[in-house]
Amino acid sequence: MRGCLTAIISLVVMLPLGCATVQGPVRGENELSSQDRAVLAFFCGQLAHQQGSFDKAVDYYREALYFDPQNPKLRRSLVGDLIRLDRLQEAITEYSQLVAQQQENPEARCVLGQLHEAVGDTTVAESLYRDAIVLGGKKSEPFTYLGLLLLKQSKIDEAVDVFQKALEINPQDRQARRVLIKCLLSRGQETRAAQLLEDALLNEPEDIEWLAEMGRITAGLKRDEEAAQIYRRLLQYYPEHPEAYRFLSIYHLQRQEWKAAAEQLKNLLKLEPDNMLAQRNSGLAWYELGRLDEARKHLFALIKSGKADAFTHFLMGTIYRKKGFNYLAAHELRLALQMDPEIVEAYLGLAGVLLEIGEEQPAVKVLKEACSKFPDSVQVLTSCGLALLRLKFPEEALKIFTQALQGSPENARLYFYLGRVHLEMKKFERAVHDWQQAVKLDPDFAEVYNYLGYSHAERGLKLEQAVGWVKKALQLDSQNGYYRDSLGWAYYKQKKYGLALRELEQAREVMEKKGLVDPIIYDHLGDVYFQLGKPQKAEQAWRRALKGDPENQEIENKLQKLRSWLKNRFHEISNY
């Protein structure tokens, strides 16, 4: 062997600079031995291989084998370049000779099996793998190769048994474990697959592949808390794993943990800046956090790129509506419905925007379209009914609410709205019946108690009971300024003006703390001040009420009467 090495070194020294581009097999070197000729041909084959001239390399290797036919290294080199040239049948022929030389070598049979498998000779391949198993003893590789072949033949049950044997021999066989897990998952045996991963993680707790697969499986099993822990653990070892951020962002979004979701999405977008879903979900998370400008930035990036989906336009429309940009909101909501006519909330949002900008008939048209498309949606029917009630179409609203009740007969809020419709239609007794049905279904429905109390007080009916109803509403919602106003008005009807003044002033304070001004409260205050002999305060209150409701002729009439009264009063005092 030392002589061979010396000869190779000598040849390298003696070869001219152009040796690396030898044009053909070596011939005529009678002064060299067969072994030296084999070494020289092999060396030239290696140079040709390095240059990518695999055809020349094959020729050199064949010449080398001519002089040294029993050399396994030469034959492997030859087979390798035949494979690179896709001359697989020649590779099989050559490697079959190597297998014949190494009858007891299981690895050689596995390689030959792979070659036969590559050309479609699966029967021969399977036979070679099984021979390798017999020869292999404690080696798992032949089992793995056989298992993979069985999978290609759709023999999943047999493949599973083979992979399990491979793991029994060598628990560290990653390929066997990986494919066995996939087999088990395909058969719906997620628990068994998870157990295989847990076993792997006991030995390799920081293995990224196993952690990621474990996360997928536990997520598929709906064990979301466990999956979240696994993905967090994965990020400790590999903080740039997008799959972990994707899962965790959805995990937090589903739990409405908006801040945590936004943080995970921020990390995901650093790794996947073109991820449309992550951009959209970021917009949703920031929207829910009240960061409308931040949400708009993400959504606008999607819209500008032309990758926006219907939900993106819907969310952008909702943001514009909150910011008071109603025409932009209407545009985005219309786009959302063009892309996806199934977004119920987009109909409701668009109708709401149209009502806000005074386009009442188009709003009703949108709501009626929604009612036609979603005839069983209580939400849609309710919104449509309320819009019709607001627009003073009580008969149509009555039909809509009646339709909604057919689908939800135990819905207390529908009875409440039905009562408001009947009140608008001057059917007071019917309205009271509806409201009583509502509190029967929901004894803690504060708004119904308020309506019962106020509507009776307004008519001067059952005043003691009216006070009791409104007090019940305030027990359920003590910070409601409207309920406080109702109680003050009920006291006013009872001519308990001191109690009425106390409640109405509290109602005004509650509303002012919220930045609201209710003309009705000031109107009621004016009435109370007048009855208490405080005409100047009454005038101030009514003026404030008229400022908030300039079209209210009743308040204007009160002011005119007050001025006449003050004028007559002045003349009486002067004459006296």
DAVENCOR-V295668 format. One line per field, one symbol per residue. ss: DSSP state (2 for helix, 1 for strand, 0 for the rest). psi: psi as a letter, one per 20 degrees, with the letter a starting at -180 (. if undefined). A space follows every 10 residues. Layout:
# DAVENCOR-V295668
ss = ???
psi = ???
This chain:
# DAVENCOR-V295668
ss = 0222222222 2222002222 2000000000 0002222222 2222222222 0002222222 2222222000 0222222222 2222000222 2222222222 2000022222 2222222200 0222222222 2222220000 2222222222 2200022222 2222222220 0002222222 2222220002 2222222222 2220000222 2222222222 0002222222 2222222000 0222222222 2222000222 2222222222 2000022222 2222222200 0222222222 2222200002 2222222222 2200022222 2222222220 0002222222 2222220002 2222222222 2220000222 2222222222 0002222222 2222222000 0222222222 2222000222 2222222222 2000022222 2222222220 0022222222 2222220000 2222222222 2220002222 2222222222 2220000022 2222222222 2000222222 2222222200 0022222222 2222222222 222220
psi = ghhggggggg ggghqrhjhi kpirqpqjmh iqrhgghggg ggghggghgh ijmhgggggg hggghhhmij ohgghhgghg hhghjkmhgg gggghhhghh hmhjohhhhg ghghghhhjj mhgggggggh ghgghhdkpi ghggggghgh ghjkmgghgg gghhhghhgn ijnggggghg ghghhhjjmh ggghhhhhgh hhhmijoggh gghhggghgh jkmhgghggg hhgghhhnjk ohhghgghgg ghghjkmhgh ghghhghghh hmijoghhgg hgggghghij mhhgghgghh hgghijjpag hghggggggh ghijmhhhgg ghhggghhhn jjnghhgggg hgghhhjjmg ghghgghhgg hhhmijohgg hgggghghgh jlmhghhggg hgghhhimij ohhhhghhhh ghghjkmghh gggghhhghg hniknghghg gggghgghik qlhghggggh hgghhhniko hghgggghhg hghikmhghg ggghhhgggg hhhjkqoohg ghgggggggg hjkmhghggg ghghghhhmi johgghhghg hgggghghhg hghgh.
